[in-house]
Every structure is written in C-alpha cells, then in structure tokens.
C-alpha cells in the first residue's frame, strides 16, 4: 500500500484497480485512507479566533478599497 503525507496533514493513498475491486468498486475515501487523530493544541481558541477575525476584517476592508479603486479606474477608461 502506497501512502503519502499530503498538504494539510491528510493521509492519502493511490488506490490500484485491485484495491478498488476488493472494495466492490466503492470509491468511498474511508475505504482507502486512515483517520489520524491530531492532539489538541494548547492554543487559546478565543484569542486565536479574535486574531483571525481582526485579520479577516482588515482584509475585507482592503478588498472593498481595491474594488472601489478598480471601479473608479474603469470609469476613467470608459
């Protein structure tokens, strides 16, 4: 069985045709990959969520500013 550690920590497997036959042609991922439980980290969830929300709010504001700039530029061109 060939296994690879993919991005984001998910375990993946390249299934062979024989593997698929053995599993009655089911392509359900649970038949081919294992679930690995990650230990809980010591990160303060509320503090981290607040950080992420602040970052998201800032990025959203920046996106709106860029949208407005693009709209203004399009109006100048047209």
C-alpha positions, 0 to 999 in steps of 0.5 A: 500500500502506497501512502503519502503525507499530503498538504494539510496533514491528510493521509492519502493513498493511490488506490490500484484497480485491485484495491478498488475491486476488493472494495466492490468498486466503492470509491468511498475515501474511508475505504482507502485512507486512515483517520489520524487523530491530531492532539489538541493544541494548547492554543487559546481558541478565543484569542486565536479566533479574535486574531483571525477575525481582526485579520479577516476584517482588515482584509475585507476592508482592503478588498472593498478599497481595491474594488472601489479603486478598480471601479473608479479606474474603469470609469476613467477608461470608459 
